[in-house]
Amino acid sequence: MRVVKRIDLPTPRDWVCFRDVGDETYQGIAERTVNDPSWPEGINIWGTYLIQGTAEAVPGSIRGQAAAAAARINIHLYRQAHYGGDAVFGDADEPFTDDF
C-alpha cells in the first residue's frame, strides 16, 4: 500500500487538501499549495513557514506526513485562536456566577 503524500491547508471554513499527483514530491505539493488562491496571505506562523520552506527546498522542511500534519495543525489552531469560533459557533461564553 502506497502512502499518499499530501499537504492540507485549513481555511476559515474548510480544509483544502493537496495530494500528490503520481510520484510528486513534497516540494511540488507545497509549490501548488502556496500558489493556490486559498493560500493565506499575511499569516506568518510556523505552519505557513514550513510549507513555504518546503516549496523553496529549504533544509528541514516537510519530508513526511508527521511534519505535514504538524503544519496543518499549527495553522488550524492559529485560525481558531485568532478568528474565533464566534463567527461559526456564536458566543459560547456563559455569564460568570459565584453561587458558592
N, C-alpha and C positions, 0 to 999 in steps of 0.2 A: 504494500500500500504506500503510495507516494503522499508525502505531506505537502499540502498546497501552501506555498508561501503567500502571505498577504499582509497588508497594512490597512488597518481600519481607522477611519477618521471620524471622530464624534463631532456632530454639528449640534446646534441648539435643540433640534427636534428629532434628528435621525442619525444613523451611522452610515457612512459611505464606505463600502468595502472595495479595496483594490486587490484583486487576486492575480497571481502570476499567469502569464499567457505563455503556455509551452514551458520552456526552461528559462524563463525570465529571472533575473537576479533581483535581490532586494533593492539594489541601486536603481534598476529600471522601474520597479514598482514605485519607489519613492519619488522618482522623477515624474511619473504620471500623477502621483498624489499632490505634489507641490504645484503642478501646473493645472490642476483641476480647478474649476470655478468655486468649488466648495472649500478650497484651502483657506484657513482663517488668517487673513492679513492682520497684523498688529497684535497677535497673541504670541508673545515671545517668552516661552516657557521651555522647560527641559524636553517635553514630549515633541514640541514642534522643532526644536533644535536638533533632536535626534533624527527625526525624519528628514529634515533639510540636510543634515550632515551625511546621511545615507545617500541622498540624491547627489551630493557633491563628492562622494567616495572618501569621506573623512575617516581616518582610522578610529576604531572603537564604535562604529555605528552599528546599525541593525544587521545581524548576521543570522538570526534565528527567531523563532516565534516568541520566545520569552522577552526579548528586547522589543519586538513589535507590540506585544501585549502591554508592556510597561509604558511605552509611549502613548498608546491608546488610553490606558487608564489615567495617566497623568493629564492628558487633555480633557478627558471626560470629567475628572474631579475638579479641574480648574473651571470648566464651564458651569458645573453645578454650584461651585462656591461663589463665582463672580456674577453669574447671570441669574442665579437663584432659581428655586423651584416655583417662585411666586407666579411667574408668567404661565407656568404649566399647571401647577397644583393649587394655586391660590394661597392665601395666608393661612398657614397651618399652626401658627402660634396661638396658644390659648392664654387668656389673661392670667397673671400670677395671683394666686390667693394663698394666704397663710392661714390655714384652718387649724393649726395646732396650737 
